Amino acid sequence: MRSNMRFLASLFFRSEIQRAEDSEITDSFWEEVMVFILASSESDALDKAKEIGRSKSGVTYPSERGQITWKFVTVERVVPLENDMCSHADEVFSRFLRSSEAISILEKFD
């Protein structure tokens, strides 16, 4: 049986803000989250990354702009790592993006 290897996965989330005054839902910004994954293969790491993303989807909290809900969108990439200093599902990087930035990052080059 193959031992677990370490991977880094980039997960994309999109926020939806529902304003109380008119119940309109707007996309405001994106978040990219990097997590460590322990898996037997890159395809297994991708499956686990999707599972982590789905488990974090739907988080909602109030803000001055309205009710914010985070939705999991996709796993942008999975990269194998040779360093074994971190644990499975540890978040190591996160950033907020404008919609245009997220769309640009997710576009594949020909």
Backbone torsions as a table, in degrees:
resi	resn	phi	psi	omega
1	MET	NA	136.3	-177.5
2	ARG	-77.6	135.1	179.8
3	SER	-76.9	161.0	179.8
4	ASN	-66.4	137.1	173.6
5	MET	-105.9	164.9	-179.1
6	ARG	-105.7	139.1	179.4
7	PHE	-135.1	157.8	171.7
8	LEU	-115.4	129.1	-178.7
9	ALA	-119.3	139.7	177.1
10	SER	-103.1	115.8	-179.4
11	LEU	-108.0	138.3	178.3
12	PHE	-110.2	132.7	176.3
13	PHE	-124.3	146.2	176.9
14	ARG	-118.9	138.0	177.3
15	SER	-92.0	147.3	171.4
16	GLU	-123.9	128.6	178.5
17	ILE	-111.8	123.8	176.2
18	GLN	-104.4	113.1	179.9
19	ARG	-76.3	134.4	-176.9
20	ALA	-64.6	-37.4	-173.5
21	GLU	-68.8	-31.1	-177.9
22	ASP	-131.6	4.1	179.7
23	SER	57.9	14.9	177.8
24	GLU	-74.1	138.0	177.4
25	ILE	-102.2	129.5	179.5
26	THR	-127.6	148.2	170.9
27	ASP	-84.2	127.6	-179.1
28	SER	-109.6	-47.0	179.8
29	PHE	-159.8	170.5	-178.2
30	TRP	-115.4	160.5	172.8
31	GLU	-132.2	134.2	171.8
32	GLU	-105.3	128.4	-178.7
33	VAL	-122.3	131.7	175.9
34	MET	-103.6	130.4	178.1
35	VAL	-129.8	149.3	172.7
36	PHE	-82.9	142.0	180.0
37	ILE	-128.7	134.7	169.9
38	LEU	-102.6	123.1	-176.4
39	ALA	-155.4	162.4	-178.8
40	SER	-84.6	-15.7	-179.6
41	SER	-158.2	169.9	178.2
42	GLU	-65.4	-37.6	178.7
43	SER	-68.5	-36.0	175.1
44	ASP	-65.2	-39.7	178.1
45	ALA	-63.1	-40.6	177.6
46	LEU	-62.1	-44.5	178.2
47	ASP	-60.8	-43.8	180.0
48	LYS	-67.1	-37.4	178.0
49	ALA	-63.3	-42.2	177.3
50	LYS	-62.6	-40.9	178.9
51	GLU	-62.3	-42.9	177.2
52	ILE	-62.3	-45.1	178.8
53	GLY	-59.8	-46.9	179.3
54	ARG	-62.3	-35.9	-178.7
55	SER	-69.7	-24.0	179.4
56	LYS	-96.0	-5.2	-179.2
57	SER	-75.4	147.4	176.3
58	GLY	90.4	2.7	176.7
59	VAL	-65.2	127.3	-176.6
60	THR	-128.0	141.4	175.0
61	TYR	-153.9	154.8	-179.9
62	PRO	-79.2	150.5	174.0
63	SER	-145.5	174.6	178.8
64	GLU	-66.2	-21.9	177.7
65	ARG	-83.2	-20.7	-176.4
66	GLY	139.4	-166.8	180.0
67	GLN	-79.3	120.5	-179.9
68	ILE	-101.4	130.2	175.5
69	THR	-124.7	129.5	177.4
70	TRP	-94.6	131.5	179.9
71	LYS	-119.2	131.0	174.3
72	PHE	-69.6	133.2	-178.9
73	VAL	-108.4	-55.1	-175.4
74	THR	-166.3	164.7	166.3
75	VAL	-94.4	115.9	-175.6
76	GLU	-75.3	-39.4	176.7
77	ARG	-163.5	159.7	173.7
78	VAL	-128.6	128.6	-176.1
79	VAL	-124.4	128.8	176.9
80	PRO	-69.3	144.7	179.3
81	LEU	-119.4	149.1	176.3
82	GLU	-101.7	-16.2	-179.0
83	ASN	-85.0	139.1	-177.1
84	ASP	-115.7	32.5	-175.3
85	MET	-85.0	-14.4	-176.2
86	CYS	-112.7	167.9	-177.8
87	SER	-106.7	161.0	179.3
88	HIS	-53.5	131.8	175.4
89	ALA	70.1	9.9	173.4
90	ASP	-65.8	132.4	175.8
91	GLU	-83.6	125.4	-177.1
92	VAL	-116.0	-11.8	-178.7
93	PHE	-158.4	140.2	176.8
94	SER	-152.6	141.3	175.7
95	ARG	-151.1	154.2	177.9
96	PHE	-98.4	140.3	-176.0
97	LEU	-129.7	147.1	167.9
98	ARG	-71.6	157.1	-179.1
99	SER	-54.4	-42.9	-179.0
100	SER	-62.9	-35.5	178.0
101	GLU	-66.8	-45.8	-179.7
102	ALA	-62.7	-44.3	179.7
103	ILE	-62.3	-41.3	178.6
104	SER	-63.0	-44.7	-179.7
105	ILE	-64.1	-37.5	-177.0
106	LEU	-77.9	-16.3	177.9
107	GLU	-70.2	133.6	178.0
108	LYS	-85.4	141.4	174.8
109	PHE	-81.8	144.3	178.2
110	ASP	-75.8	NA	NA
